[in-house]
Amino acid sequence: MTLSLNIGNFFNDSSCHALVDELRKKTSEEDILDFEEKFNSKNEKNLHIYICRFLKNRSISRAVASKWLITIIKNKESKIDALQKLNN
């Protein structure tokens, strides 16, 4: 018997493959951030959760996952910095 951590309403296999294909297609930071915003607004779990899960399951390359995660994190950090500057 295999144990796996379920993240809640995780996609079925065909949806997972479609999401991985979308991740591979997006190359510019603008495309990545636009896709992330749309994805997060329509899904229960944020995109970074799925990316980490794909990385753990080796469904996506480390290069693709790191590009997406770095882009997402840098964007979040810049938003935090902008808010901090407004409060100072």
Residue pairs with C-beta under 8 A, 6 or more apart in sequence:
7 45
7 49
7 50
7 53
8 44
8 45
9 44
9 45
10 16
10 45
10 50
10 53
11 19
11 50
16 54
16 59
19 50
19 54
20 54
20 59
20 60
22 35
23 51
23 54
23 60
23 64
23 68
24 60
24 64
26 32
26 35
26 68
29 71
29 75
32 67
32 68
32 71
32 72
33 71
33 72
33 75
35 47
36 47
36 72
36 75
39 46
39 47
40 46
40 47
47 68
47 72
48 68
48 69
48 72
51 60
51 65
51 68
51 69
52 65
52 69
53 59
54 60
54 65
55 62
55 65
